[in-house]
Amino acid sequence: MEQTSALTRKRVRAAWWFLTPMIITLVMVAGWPLLRTFWFSLTNATLDGSGVAEFIGLDNYFIYEDGEFYGILFDPTWWQAVWNTLYFAVVSVSLETILGIIVALVLNTKFRGQGLVRAAVLVPWAIPTIVSAKMWGWMLHDQFGIVNDFLMTLGLIAAPLAWTADSDLSLNVVIAVDVWKTTPFMALLVLAALQMLPSDCYEAARIDGIHPVKVFFKVTLPLIMPAVMVAVVFRALDALRVFDLIYVLTPSNEATMSMSVYARQNLVDFQDVGYGSAASTLLFFIVALCTVAYLYVGRKSMNQGG
């Protein structure tokens, strides 16, 4: 017992020695800019550098003047951006997870041309986001876009639709483009998990005559769930921080404005470093809170299932 505990302590010390350089690098690369952003959020700093930045406390977050509250926490545009981001993240990641699992199951089967299909599926993910957003922007153009022309030819719409300008359509269009681009990423991670599963349990299920759908929900899905959780966490982090796709596809549109776009607008367009830094700080805490909550719920459900 004492030898085991000594060996465990030695392994823990070795692990910390290996992790220390990475932790120091993260503190320098991520920690210091985060602290500096938080400090700027407590000042009235501006991008043009006019005047000396003064400490104003939490005024960028909330302030009570003339009988009314002001600040980012009472800005309806900010809360609209929060809602847009959360809606985008939940819907897009959910669709990408479902479609990614389906695509992975198809790619995991043996058929002629399997390698070619796998390579073709990865093409949308390989295209840079800026390029794909600009490409879809042209395709969805209300005057000469191919999407409107195709739908009108089929008789599904009577007149061209402003896909990226209509507030009722724009956010769902952005989600559709994101799903088209990122589903291959989810499929790739799920496919890697599928190829590591033992084949003996499937052989036993086949001999027992168990329906494939039941085998998927009772055997396959629980076994690949850890990999699915990792994929969802990565995609959720990207979705909550989404900027380039929305900024290129629907610029200056409050109906699709994300938290990152809101922060950039205040930092660059309005040149208000203090207010923009407050938005960036809140974005960080919201992303961290959502990630921790998802990991907690996912781990709890997996423990209960086990």
N, C-alpha and C positions, 0 to 999 in steps of 0.2 A: 504493500500500500504506500509506504513512504517512497519507494523507488518510483512508483507511478506518479505520485504527486510531484516529486522532484523533476521527473521527465516532463510533466505538464508545465511546470513553471519555466523550465528551460525552453520549451517550445513557445510559450507566451513571450518570453524575453526575445527570442529570435524573431518572432513575428513583429514585435514592436521595432526591432532594429531595421527590419526590411521596410516597415511602413513609415518610419520616421522621415526619410528623404521625400516620399510622396506627400506627407502631411505638410512638411516645410514648404514644398513647392506650391501646394494648394493655398497655403496661407499667403504666400507672396503673390501668386497669380490671381487668386479669387478673393481672399480675405481682405487684403489691403484696399483694392478698388471698391469692395462692398462697404467697408467702413468709411471710405472717403465719400462715397455716394450718400451714405446716411448723414455724414456731417454736412454736406452741401444741402441736404433737405432741411436742415435746421438754420439755413442762412437765406439771404435774399440775393445770392449770386446770380449774375447774368452772363450770357455767352459773349457779349461784346466787351466785357471787362470794364465797363464804365463804373467808376467808384470802387470802393473797397467792400467786399462781402461782409455783411454784418450778421451777427447771431440774432435770430428772431424766434428761437425756440420752435414750438409746434405750430406756428402760424400758417405754414404751408399746408398742414394737415387739417387744422380747424382753428377758427378764430371767431369770436363773438363781437360784432360791431353794429351799432345803430339798431339794436333789436333783432339782428339776423345773424345766422352762422354762415361763415365763408370758409373756403379751403377745399382741398381735394376730397375730403370725406363728405362734403356737402355739395359736390359738383355732380349734377345729373349726367353729364357727358362721361365722367369717369365711371359711374356705376353702369352706364350703358355699355362702356367698353369692357367692364368686368363681366357683365352678362353675356356679351358677344363672345368673349374668350371662353367662358365656361361652357356655353352652348356649343361652340365650335369644337372644343376639346372632347366633350362627352359624346357628341354625335359622330364626329369623324373617327375617334379612336374606337368606338363601339363598332361602327361599320367596317373599319379596317381590320379589326380583330376577327369578326365573323367571316368576312371575305378572305382574309389571310389564311384562316384555318381551312376553309373550303379549297382554296387554291393549293395549299400545302398537301392536302389529302389527295388531290388530283395528281400533283407532281410526284407524289410518293408511290404511285402505282407504276407498273411496268407497261410501257406501250412504245410503239415505233415513233421515233423522233422526239423522245423524251428530253434529250439534251438540248435540242433546238428550241423546244417549248420553254424550258427553264430559262434559257438565255433571253428569249423574247419577253418573258414575263418581267424580267429585271430591267428592261429598257426604260419604263417610266421612272423608276427609282434612280437610275443612272443619270437622267437628265437633270442638270442644275435647276434649282427651284426658280430662279429668276427667268431662265429660258423657258421653262414649262409654263410659268405664269404669263409671260408675254405671248407665248404661242396660243394659249387658251384665250387670252384677251382678244387676239385677232379672230380666232374661231368663233367667239361669242359676240363679236361686234354686231350692233343692232342694224347696221346698214349693209355691210358686205361680208358678214360672218357666215361661215359654212354651216354652222349649227342651225341658224334661222332658215337658211335656204333649204337644208335637208328636211326640217320639220314642216316647212310650208309645202314642199314637194309631196310629202306624205299626207298632207291635209290635216296635220295635227294642230297647227296654229293658222290663224287667218291673216295675221300681220306680224311683222318682225317684233321681237321682244328685246327690251334693253336689259339683258341678263345681269350685267355688272353695275347698272345705274339704278335699276328699280329696287327700292328698299325692301320690297316683299320677296324679291328673288335673289338679291346679291349674296346674302350670307349663305344660303343653301347652295348657290353656285360655287362659292369659295370652298365649301365643304366637299362638294362633288369633285372638284379639281384636286383637292388634297387627298381624298380617298383614292382617286386614280393614280396619283403619284406614289403614295406611301404604302398601299396594300402589298406591293411586292416585298417591302422590308419586313412586314409582319409575316408574310408567307415564308420568307427565307429563314427566319428564326424558328418558326413552328416546324418547318421541314427538317431543320437540323435536329430538333427534339424528336420528331417522328422516326428518323433514321437511327436513333440510338435506342429505340424501344426493343425489348426482347421479343423474338418471334414465337417462342414456345407457347405463350398465353394465347396468341391468335390461332395457332394451330390447334390448341385444345378447344377453343371456342368454335372453330370450324368443324371439328369432329363432333362436338356436342350439338351442332345445328343451331347455334345461337344467331339471331338476326344481326347483321352488320351494324345497324343503327344502335341496337342495344349494346353491342360491343364497344362502339365509339363512346357512348355516354358513360358506360360502367367501367371501361378499361382504359381506352385511349386518352380521353379527356382528363381524367385524374392524373395520369402519368405525365402528360405534357403540361399540366397546369403551372408548375414552377417556371417553365420556359415562357409560357404565355404571360405570366405575371411580369417577368422581366421585360418582355417586349412591350407590354402595356405601359409600364413605368417609363421606359424610354420614349415611347410615343406621346404619353401624356405630358412629359416634360417639354418636348418639342412643341406640342399643340398649345400649351399654356403660354409659351414664349413666342408664339407665331408672330412674324413681322413681315418678312419678305413677300410671301404669297399674297397677303392682304394688301400690302402697300403698293405692289406692282399691279395687281389685278383690279383693285377698287380703291384708288387713291382719293383722299379727302371725302370719304363716305362714312358718316357716323353710323350708318346701319351695319357696317362691317368692322368698324374700328376696334382693334384689340388693345389690350393694356400696353403692349410694346409700342404700337403705333401712337397711342395717346402720349406716352412718355416721350417719344421722339418728336412729336408735334410741339410739345411745350419746350423741349430742350433746344431744338433747331429752329423751327418756324417762329415760335414766340420768343426764343432766346432767353427763356426763364429757367436757368439752371437749377435754382432752388426748388421750384414747383415740379420740374421734370424729374429731379432726383427723388422727390417725395413719391412721385408715381412709380419710379423704378424700385424704390425701397418697398412699397406696398406690393408690387408685382413679385418681388423676391419672397416676401412672407406668404403670399397667397400660394405660390408654386410650392414652397416648402411645406405649408400646411396640407395642401391637397396630396402631396407625395407621401407624407408621413401617415395621413389618414388612410390612404389606399393601402399602404404596406401593412398597417395595423389590422385593417379589416380583412385583407387577403390572408395574412398569416393566421389570424384567428379562425377564419373559415377553413383553412387547410388543416389546422390542428384539430378542429372539430370533426372534419371529414376523415382524418386519420384515426 
